[in-house]
């Protein structure tokens, strides 16, 4: 079972070394697809042994599908530059790799644990946040309009136990910038779909999003971090629909 790891990048010199080093124990090659970094992302990746491909940005899902076509092997382990395999997860994947043919599976999910404002988040709808990241490119591909892309596969889906680590925002300002970028993409997808964004969405959905995250998804157990996550989730929902209504006008 040969595995190619793929990472799509843009100005990720702070993160790329950590991601690549975590992959080395369990993959046969590492492919970095860069969409025009102005920092040292490509140089660092090449120095660490990754094969670097330059490609103009196609969108999140399409860029990751393109990266899969650049791989030498059919099994793809796709992570983001701000993610890292724990040693335990790398060992699980290495055990799969050593076991040989697993043709009955289309892919495997893994739990993802987020590091936010200096703390690991245990609840708030952010954990275990299982994602398919190891998949066979003949039976799976990335789907998603503009944002919130994910892998869809045919065949059985296995479950890995150990964590994929996600290093999210170090500051509230960084989180706000991320929200601004993603809500613009989400609003554009709503506008292009032709579906209306009624005013009630601005009134009802944001507080419900907060309540779901903080109470039903037990964000209160994450302390002040859980409160901030819930509040930011509500703000994200409000801003997404407000921008969609603005675009519709």
Secondary structure by P-SEA (a helix, b strand, c coil): cbbbbbbbbccccccaaaaaaaacccccbbbbbbcccccaaaaaaaaaccbbbbbccccaaaaaaaaaaaccccccccccccccccaaaaaaaaaaaaacccccccbbbbbbbbbccccccccccccccccccccccccbbbbbcccbbbbbbccbbbbbcccccccccccaaaaaaaaaaaaaaaaaaaaaaccccccccccccaaaaaaaaaccccccccaaaaaaaaaaaaaaaaaaaaaaaaaac
